[in-house]
């Protein structure tokens, strides 16, 4: 005889069998039983979660079981937990067993449930065809199989369920009460399977046509928008979803597969990890110092960063790659930078520097391609000495399973930069 702990393990093992269709669990349920454990709930149309919470009920269950052993078979199959569902289907009277051990009965019931959940949906299709034609020969013709094979499959289904589904005669077959019970649920299962397959095919098709692309905020300056427009003209059926962020954010997005491809910036101080990412070179930018035109060093052809140790700085927000690069360069030059203002937008940095709120570290591309001549007035861009460059790459996760649209984008990108 099973003890309570063994019963709990057995029950959990059954619960963990994830059914492919709810109806496969419920189609034999036809008789009303009272509610004993209302915690058993149907959560959705795909699977049933049996949540007994037995650990908190061990003592009362032991007491209940000692009483139930003395109950008759007729009373016993009124105590098995009701399974709630939208169709109001309840447990079928399959609990009439000869052994008075409640644990043996529960074990038998769980074995039956396991058989129902493992049922092949193809057998249901064959059952439905035979039920509609009421003739093995006609059904086998429609199913493109011989009669003996169909007969074996039907008997296999009956064996799995432990009931007879058809009355057989020499000329026709007819449904037994068990077959009549199964019929509407078989139709529902097969219809839902068809709808699911159609929805799945549609989703797979959509995903294969969609590119999740990570881009840095200054994608206009890098002509990434022009590239996307041209790509869409050549592939009008493709869908592009853009995730905009700093290099650090986009690196995380690639790692967690929130995007397939991303434009990332690196430098000698903050290189892109070659162990994690494949990278295709795109652009190279020179790091420069943005100064107000009246700054004492604005007329120099180049400037060493340590010359600005006493200046205030206006920089991009903490956490961005350019901020990290700026901090690393200052430390390498032997000083702690005096950060006056942190900004999210480059145009704000331009305006603040023009109003003598500090100096800033930017790339030459930021200055020459980002803003109008009005914003550039009152500003001077001086290259760093020694020269330092930041590069931008189109990156993707190593060994990633890229969809066809991502592969098309990589091919297109390599063609335009070659």
N, C-alpha and C positions, 0 to 999 in steps of 0.2 A: 504493500500500500504506500502511496505517496504521502510524504508529510507536507506541511504548508510551504516550506521553503522550496521543495521540489516542484510543488504545484505552481508556485510563483515563477520559477525558472521556465517551466514548460509553457506557461501562459505568455511570458515575455517572448519566448522563441517564436510562438505563433504570431504575436503582434508584429514582430519585426519582419514577417513575410509581407512585403508591400504588394497589395493586389493591383493588377493592371487595370481592372475595372470594378467599380463598386457592385454592379449588378451580379458579377460572378460570385460575390459573397452572399447576396441577398435573394437570389431567385428562388431558393427553396423555402424561404421564410413565408409562411402563410397562415399561421394560427396565432391567436392573441394570447399573450402572457402578461402577467402583472409586472410592474417595474420593481426590481429589487436593487439594482445598482444603477441609478440614474447618471452616474459619472461616465457611463459608456455612451459616447456621443459620436454622431456623424459630423465630421468637420467640413468635408467638401465632397464633390462628386467623384474624386479620384481615389480616395482611400479612406479607410475607417481607422480611427485611433482608439484603441481600447485602453482607457486610463483608469485602472482599478485603484491605484494608490494603495496596494496591498500592505505595504509595510506599516502604515498607520492603522490598518484594520486587522492585524494578525490575531490579536486576542479575541475580538468578537467573532472573527471567522472561525476560529477553533471551536468556539462555543456553538455557533450555528451549525457547523459540520457535524458535531456530535449529536445534534438533534435531528438533522436531515437524514442521517443514516437509518433512522427508524421510520422514516416516511415511506409511503407506498410509491410505486413507480408512477402512478397517475399523478400524484401530488408533486413528484420530483420535477417533472418537466414543466411545472409552473414556476419553478424557482430560478431557472436559468436566466441570466440577465437579458433584458430586452435591448435590442439594437434599434435605436431611434433613427428614422430616415424620413425624408420628405414624402415618400410614397406610402408611409405608414405600414411598411412590411414588417412582420414580426417573426419569431422563431418557429420553424416547422417542427412538428412532433416527431423528431427523430431520436428522442432521448429514452425511448422505451427499451431499456437494456436489462438483462437478467441479473447482472451483478448488483448487489446493493451498495457497493463502494462508490461514494460520490466522486472520489478522485479518479477511479477507473472510467466512470461515465464522462467526466470532463475531459479526460485524455482522449476518449473516443471522439467526442465532439470536436476537439481541436484538430485531431487527425482528419476528420471530414472537411473542416474548414480549409485546412492546408491543401487538400485535394482539389477543392473548388477553386482556390486561388491559382493553382498551377495549371488549370485547364487551358488547352490550346484553343485560341479563338477560331482557328480553321475548322475545328470539330463543330463549333457552334454554327458556322456557315453551312456545313453539311447537314447538321440537324435541321436547320431552318428550311433548307431546300427539300429535304425528305418530308418534312411536315407539310409543306405546301403542295408537293406533287402526290404524296401518299403512295408512292410507287418507287421501289428501289431502282428499277431500270431507267425510268424517266429522270430521277434525281441524278443517277450516275452519268447519264448522257449530258445533262446540264453542267455537271461538275468535271467533265472530261476525265472520268476514271471508271474502272470496271465495278460491277456490282459487289464482288467479293471484297474489294478494298473498302468501298463505302460501308459495307456491313461490318467489317472489322473496326473501322473508325467509330461507328455508332456504338458498337459493343464496348469499345474502349471508353467512350464518354460515359456510358451507363455504368461501367465498372468504377470509374473515377468518382461518380456521384453516389454509387451504391443503390441506385433505383433503376427500374425499367421505364424507358421513355416511350416505347412504342408497343402496341399490340400488333403482332405479325401474323399474316395469313399468306396463302399462296399467291394471291393477286394484289392485295392492297395492304397498307399499314395504316394504323390510326394511333393517335396520341393517347397515352395513359393519362390519368390525373396528374402524374408527375410531369409528363411531357407538356400538358396544358399549362401547368404552372411555370415551366421554363420558357414557353414560347414567347410571351411578351417581352421578357427580359433579354432573351437571345436577340430579338429584333432591336431592342434598345442598345445593346452592347455593340452590335454590328453597325448600327447607324452612327453611334458615337465614335466608333473606331474610324469610320469613313470621314466623319467631320474632323476628327483629330488629325488624320493623315493629310486632309486638304489644308487645314490650318498650319500644320507643320511644314508642308511643302511651300506654302506661301511665305512663311517666316524665313525658311532657309533661303528662298529666292531673294527676299528683301535684304537679308544679311549679306548675301554674296554680292549684292549690288551696292552696298553701303561702305564708304570709307570713313573711319573715325580718325581724324587728323588733328594732331596737336600742333599748335603754332605759337610762336612768341608774339607778344603784343605789337611789336613793330613790323608786322608782316607786310604792311603796305610799302615800307621803306625797302624791304628785301624782295619786293615784287612777287611775293607769294600769291597775292590776290590775282595778279595777272596770269600767273601759272595755273591757278585753279580755274579761272575763266576759260583759258585755252583748253585745259583738260576736259572740261564739261562740254565744250563745243565738239570735241572729238569723240566724247563718250556721253551723249545726252541722257542715256538711260541710267547712268551712275548717280548715286546720292552721296553727297559729302557732308559730314557732320563735323564741325570745327570745335575743338576744345582749346581755348586760349589761356595761356598761362606762362609763368616764368620757366626757365629751363629746369629748375629744381622740381617744380610741380609736375612738369611734363615727363620728367624722368620717372617719377613715382607712378604717373598714369600709365606709362609704358610697362613698368614692372607689374602693375596690377591689371594689365590688359584692359584699361579703360579707353585706350586708343591703340590703333594698329601702327601708325607712323607718327613721327613728331620731328619738328625742327628744333634742334638743341644747339646751344652755344657752349663752347669750351675754350680753355686757354691752358697755358703751361702750368698755371697755378691750380686750375680746376678742370682737369681733363675728363672727357667722357670715358666711363669704364669700358675698356675693350672686352672684358670678360662677360659683360652683360649685353652690350649692344653692338649691332652691326651699324656702320655709319658710312654715308656717302657724302663726300665733300661738296659744299655749296658756295659759301662766300668766305672772305677773309677781311676783317676790319682792324684798323689800327686804333689803339687806345690813345686818347688825347685829353688835354685839360681844357675845359671851357672856362674862359675868364671874361670879366667885364672889360670893355675896350680901354678903360682908364686904369687898369691894373698895371703896376710897375713892371710886370714880366710879360705883358701882352705883346710886346714888340720882339720878343725872343723867337728864334727859329725852332727851338726845342726847349724842353724844360725837364729838369729832374724832379721827381716827386718830393724828395726831401727839402727842396727849396720852398715848398708850400706848407711846411710843418706848422707854421704859426698862423696859417689862414683858416678861416671857417669853410666848411664844405656843405654843399647841398647835394644830396644823393638820393638814389632810389631806395625804396623801402627795405628795411631789414628782412633778410630771408631770400631776397632775389640774388641771382648769380652775380650780377654786376656789383651789388653791394658787397658780397663776399670777396669778389675779386679786388675791389677797391681796398677793403680792409687788409687783405693779404699783402697787397703791394705796399701799403703804408707801413705795415709791420716789417716787411722785408727791407724797407728803406730806413728803418730805425726810429719810427715815431708812431704815437697814437693819434689818429686823426681827430680833429675837433669838428664833430658833426653838428651843424646848426639846425638843419631842417632835413627831414626825410619826406620824399614825395612818391606818389604812385605814378604820376604822369610826367613824361618827358617835357611837354610844353610848359608845365609848371616850373620845372627846373630851369628851363631857358629864361622864363620871365623873372624868376627870383635871382638868378645870376646877373641878369641885365640890370636889376635894381640893387646891385652890390650887396646881396645877402650872403655871398660866399662864392666859391669856385666849385667846379664839379668834374668828375671823371666820366667821359662818354667815349663812344666810338666816332670815327670820322663820318660813318654812314648816318648816324643819328643827326649830325649837324647838317650835312650837305643834301640829304634827301628827305628829311622829316618835315621841315617847316618852311613857312613863307619867308620872304626877304624881310618882312616887317619884324618877325620874331628874331631873325639873325642880326638885326641892327643893334648896335651897342654891345656886340659880343665878339670875342676872338677865340679861335680854336688853335691850340698849340700842341704839336705832337710830343709825346713823352720821350725821354731819353734815359736809357737805351730804348729802342723801339720794341713795343710789345703788341702782339696781335691776338685777336680773338676770332675763332673760326666758328662757322655755323654749318651743321650737318643735317641731312635727313637721316633719321635713325629709326631702327626697329629692334625689337627684342630678339636676341639670338635664339635660334631653334623654334621661333614662333610659327604657329600654323596661320599664315596670312591668307585672307580670302582673295578671290580673283581680282576684286577692285583694287586692293592694296598692291597686289603684284603688278597690275596695269599701271598704277601710279609710279611705282619704282622704275618700271621700264620707261615710262614717259619722262620721268625726271632725269634718268641717265642719258636719254637721247638729247634733251635740251641743254645739258651742261657739257656734253662731249664736244 
